[in-house]
């Protein structure tokens, strides 16, 4: 199966070129806003796979050329740049209700593709799928769709009520995505609100920070790449083998009986997507060249695009004198970071009914481990891609300390040692194979900004301007015409049969770590009005407030110094500062369970927001985190302001603004202070724009704003939350909520509210009875 590719080129550099990639849209959104004002439109184009079911119920996978210009999208059988005058087989516009979900890897025609699902968030029966050869390419297309959405939002905001009324009429007239329509008007309604979901909880899925005291100079400047929450790991290099460094976590406070966290780190001269594909590959011919431990693998079960189970065997004669063969089963979960495109792969020992213990084989539990693969800037003397590969695992403290004390060679004959050496094997493999077969083999088409005024008459006919694209994606591809035929398209290649892809790598700026100055409430709250004593308001939630951090099944409200937020000069130097005290006070927390998902909880008569005491408050922010499980859970947090909100402030625009604006600014920073290390790696510490990662619904009434965060709306988020729920009784989790600042007059950022959840017990959740 041939591969697909896409890429983007910015002709005019934005002023905040070095800004971070929080939520995947921070820097690009600011730059695109400036270019939109100047009439410039982004263009993206490249090859994708169109997946679907035809009229007779057969699955199809067709290579198609996708072209995105501004908010308009067209799909071609052939490259229109090389075939002038060719007409698109599908076309439409980007609107405000389309969601894009990264479904992960899927086996299609004996090859692995990375699938994106496009659907209408108001009607999930309207959907379609496209796929890419690598996860990196899928990310680039999500970025293209996000830029198109920003263009649509900008035009809508400038169009007034007339444009909004027209958009509402378009929603009513949407076609059925599943229906098979005649060729004449099969184009459809839709690429509606495009939300970047994979990467992260596309987020709650972040590569965790390695920020520790050893990374901070005396002048307060941070020396390395950083997450958005302070996390204290202290890594010490204790061994080098084959040019690979092996570290031990020697952070203070570790008990001697605890298992030891170690990692091996090495620089691999290869593209980040290529290394990721190699680590997940089951091709034993390739694995034999770098992996001495887990080279004989076979797929047992594919749970979803981000989670599978594999079975493997190995011969222990290379490690010990024992000759009996060993086998093992382990699960693999992978995520791609929203901020910098880094990969995280979690590997756990597993049990599966399809692979019971075999005779003549001794079942072994593979050590739990994580791979982290992160892009590095090319070396100064070459433009060749390279990445930093980290393999982290936990091993028995007794064996580890004995090895360190006596330097016995027995450790070098253990399974953990063989796993740590996989990094060295990868590095040497790519040294010997500088052009691996995982490189994408199709033509890369660069796209750029263009100046255009008025309508896109050169791109779409006027009578098609209101057509929407996701319906066209979902329509089956059957037609009698040559242009719409189902013949495979041969993608042109270079003469040597290989095409080098231009990798999009995002620069990671150095971040300054400075203490935040005291928050001025005059910026967001009306100082001319006397404050209400929030502490005197007596309201209680179903989850009790904790006495201290050692308490369990409770909540507390920490200050904001454990979180990194954008400073006053962020747009110039990308500097971040420690957060100050939250603007809003956490009143109470509810911990509910219900058979059905709980929406609009603040409007319920039994909700504390409806109490007489709460109605005396100027403003209450209600955050309802909807956790998918059996039963469903809702963690509801209530934050109060002691003064009215200024209407012209950033918070005022967020509270009384559009859902589109709220989705683009509502940010959460997670940090697991205590808990299993693999859960920490999965959740990470990077900020996440929740409206870009999962579906958020808003309810603005009376003196409150409720935000319902549907974690189950993302397959990636569901995978992570299932992992978290398995360890929730031992976790201490800090969350910070804020409105992202993007303009000069909105900086510095401030923290709206925080919460610390101490070792929650699912059985303590109170049953919610809807009236």
DAGIVEN-V625019 format. One record per backbone hydrogen bond with DSSP energy under -1.0 kcal/mol. CO is the residue of the C=O (numbers start at 0). NH is the residue of the N-H. E is the energy in kcal/mol with one decimal. If there is no record, write none. Layout:
[[CO:NH:E] [CO:NH:E]]
This chain:
[[4:46:-1.3] [15:18:-1.8] [20:23:-2.6] [21:24:-1.5] [21:25:-1.1] [24:28:-2.4] [25:29:-1.4] [26:30:-1.9] [27:31:-2.6] [28:32:-1.9] [29:33:-1.7] [30:34:-2.1] [31:35:-2.6] [32:36:-1.8] [33:37:-1.0] [34:39:-3.2] [35:38:-1.6] [38:451:-2.2] [40:449:-1.7] [41:69:-2.6] [43:67:-3.6] [45:65:-3.0] [47:63:-3.1] [48:130:-2.3] [49:61:-2.1] [51:59:-2.6] [53:56:-1.9] [57:53:-2.6] [59:51:-1.6] [61:49:-3.2] [63:47:-2.9] [64:75:-2.9] [65:45:-1.8] [66:73:-2.6] [67:43:-3.0] [68:71:-2.4] [70:93:-2.8] [71:68:-2.7] [72:91:-2.2] [73:66:-3.0] [74:88:-2.3] [74:89:-1.4] [75:64:-2.6] [78:82:-1.0] [82:85:-1.8] [89:74:-2.9] [91:72:-2.8] [92:190:-1.9] [92:468:-1.3] [96:120:-3.3] [98:118:-2.2] [100:116:-3.0] [103:114:-2.5] [105:112:-2.6] [107:110:-1.3] [110:107:-3.7] [112:105:-2.3] [113:131:-2.3] [114:102:-2.7] [115:129:-2.1] [116:100:-2.6] [117:127:-2.1] [118:98:-3.7] [122:125:-1.9] [125:119:-1.9] [127:117:-3.2] [128:50:-1.7] [129:115:-3.2] [130:48:-2.8] [131:113:-3.0] [133:137:-1.8] [134:138:-2.0] [135:139:-1.8] [136:140:-2.0] [137:141:-2.0] [138:142:-2.0] [139:143:-2.1] [140:144:-2.6] [141:145:-2.1] [142:146:-2.4] [143:147:-2.1] [144:148:-2.4] [145:149:-2.2] [146:150:-2.0] [147:151:-2.2] [148:152:-2.7] [149:153:-2.4] [150:154:-2.3] [151:155:-2.2] [152:156:-2.6] [153:157:-1.4] [159:163:-1.7] [160:164:-2.5] [161:165:-2.1] [162:166:-2.2] [163:167:-2.1] [164:168:-2.1] [165:169:-1.8] [166:170:-1.8] [167:171:-1.7] [168:172:-1.7] [170:173:-1.1] [182:185:-1.1] [187:467:-2.2] [188:470:-1.3] [189:191:-2.1] [190:94:-2.2] [197:199:-1.9] [198:337:-1.1] [200:202:-9.9] [211:214:-1.9] [212:215:-1.2] [214:222:-2.2] [216:219:-1.8] [220:216:-1.7] [227:563:-2.4] [230:232:-1.1] [233:249:-3.3] [235:247:-2.2] [238:245:-3.1] [240:243:-2.1] [243:240:-2.4] [244:264:-2.2] [245:237:-2.6] [245:238:-1.3] [246:262:-1.9] [247:235:-2.3] [250:253:-1.0] [254:257:-1.1] [259:394:-2.3] [260:248:-2.5] [261:392:-2.6] [262:246:-3.4] [263:390:-2.4] [264:244:-1.6] [265:388:-2.9] [267:269:-1.9] [267:386:-2.5] [270:274:-2.2] [271:275:-2.1] [272:276:-2.4] [273:277:-1.9] [274:278:-2.2] [275:279:-1.9] [276:280:-1.2] [282:286:-2.3] [283:287:-2.5] [285:288:-1.4] [286:289:-1.5] [286:290:-3.2] [294:296:-1.1] [295:312:-1.4] [297:310:-2.7] [300:308:-3.0] [303:306:-1.5] [304:104:-2.8] [305:333:-1.7] [306:302:-1.1] [306:303:-2.0] [307:331:-2.8] [308:299:-2.8] [308:300:-1.8] [309:329:-2.1] [310:297:-2.1] [311:327:-2.3] [313:325:-2.1] [315:318:-2.0] [315:319:-3.1] [324:361:-2.6] [325:313:-2.1] [326:363:-3.0] [327:311:-2.5] [328:349:-2.7] [329:309:-2.7] [330:347:-1.8] [331:307:-2.1] [332:345:-3.6] [334:343:-2.5] [336:340:-1.0] [341:336:-4.0] [342:372:-2.3] [343:334:-2.3] [344:370:-2.5] [345:332:-2.4] [346:368:-2.1] [347:330:-2.7] [351:354:-1.6] [357:360:-1.3] [361:326:-1.7] [367:393:-1.2] [368:346:-2.8] [369:391:-2.8] [370:344:-2.5] [371:389:-2.7] [372:342:-2.5] [373:387:-3.3] [378:381:-1.8] [385:375:-2.2] [386:267:-2.8] [387:373:-2.3] [388:265:-2.1] [389:371:-2.5] [390:263:-2.3] [391:369:-2.6] [392:261:-2.7] [394:259:-2.4] [395:399:-2.0] [396:400:-2.6] [397:401:-1.9] [398:402:-2.1] [399:403:-2.2] [400:404:-2.1] [401:405:-2.3] [402:406:-2.1] [409:412:-1.8] [410:413:-1.6] [413:417:-1.9] [414:418:-2.3] [415:419:-2.5] [416:420:-1.9] [418:421:-1.7] [419:422:-1.1] [420:424:-2.1] [421:425:-2.5] [422:426:-2.2] [423:427:-2.3] [424:428:-2.2] [425:429:-2.3] [426:430:-1.5] [427:431:-2.0] [428:432:-1.5] [435:438:-1.4] [446:8:-1.4] [449:40:-2.7] [454:456:-1.3] [455:458:-1.5] [455:459:-3.0] [460:463:-1.4] [461:464:-1.2] [463:466:-1.6] [466:92:-1.8] [468:472:-1.9] [469:473:-1.7] [470:474:-1.3] [475:477:-1.2] [481:484:-1.2] [493:496:-2.1] [513:577:-2.7] [519:522:-1.5] [520:524:-3.1] [523:645:-2.8] [525:528:-1.2] [531:533:-1.3] [533:536:-1.6] [536:538:-1.1] [543:554:-1.5] [547:550:-1.3] [553:757:-2.4] [554:545:-3.3] [555:755:-2.9] [559:562:-1.6] [561:229:-2.5] [562:578:-2.5] [564:576:-3.0] [565:748:-2.4] [566:569:-1.5] [568:571:-1.4] [568:572:-2.5] [569:573:-2.4] [574:566:-2.2] [576:564:-2.9] [584:639:-2.7] [587:637:-2.1] [588:542:-2.2] [589:635:-2.5] [590:765:-2.9] [591:633:-2.0] [592:767:-2.6] [593:631:-2.3] [600:603:-1.4] [603:606:-1.7] [606:609:-1.7] [607:610:-1.5] [610:614:-1.7] [612:615:-1.0] [613:616:-1.6] [618:640:-2.3] [619:704:-2.0] [620:638:-2.9] [621:706:-2.9] [622:636:-2.6] [623:708:-2.8] [624:634:-2.3] [625:710:-1.4] [626:632:-2.4] [631:593:-2.5] [632:626:-2.7] [633:591:-2.6] [634:624:-2.7] [635:589:-2.9] [636:622:-2.5] [637:586:-3.1] [638:620:-3.1] [639:584:-2.5] [641:531:-2.6] [643:525:-2.8] [645:648:-1.1] [648:652:-2.3] [649:653:-1.9] [650:654:-2.9] [651:655:-2.3] [657:661:-2.3] [658:662:-2.9] [659:663:-1.5] [661:664:-1.1] [661:665:-2.3] [664:739:-2.8] [665:689:-1.4] [666:737:-2.3] [667:687:-2.7] [668:735:-1.9] [670:733:-3.5] [673:731:-2.3] [675:679:-1.7] [676:680:-2.0] [677:681:-1.8] [678:682:-2.6] [679:683:-2.8] [684:227:-2.0] [687:667:-2.5] [687:689:-1.1] [688:691:-1.6] [689:693:-2.9] [694:709:-2.6] [696:707:-3.1] [698:705:-2.8] [700:703:-3.2] [702:619:-2.1] [703:700:-1.9] [704:621:-3.0] [705:698:-2.3] [706:623:-2.9] [707:696:-2.2] [708:625:-2.6] [708:710:-1.3] [709:712:-1.7] [710:713:-1.3] [713:717:-2.4] [714:718:-1.8] [715:719:-2.0] [716:720:-2.8] [717:721:-2.0] [718:722:-1.4] [719:723:-2.4] [720:724:-2.7] [721:725:-1.1] [723:726:-1.6] [726:729:-2.2] [727:730:-1.1] [730:758:-2.8] [731:672:-2.2] [731:673:-1.3] [732:756:-3.0] [733:670:-1.8] [734:754:-1.8] [735:668:-2.4] [736:751:-2.1] [736:752:-1.5] [737:666:-2.6] [742:745:-1.5] [750:582:-2.7] [751:583:-3.1] [752:736:-2.8] [754:734:-2.4] [755:555:-1.9] [756:732:-2.2] [757:552:-1.6] [757:553:-1.2] [760:763:-1.8] [761:764:-1.5] [765:592:-2.0]]
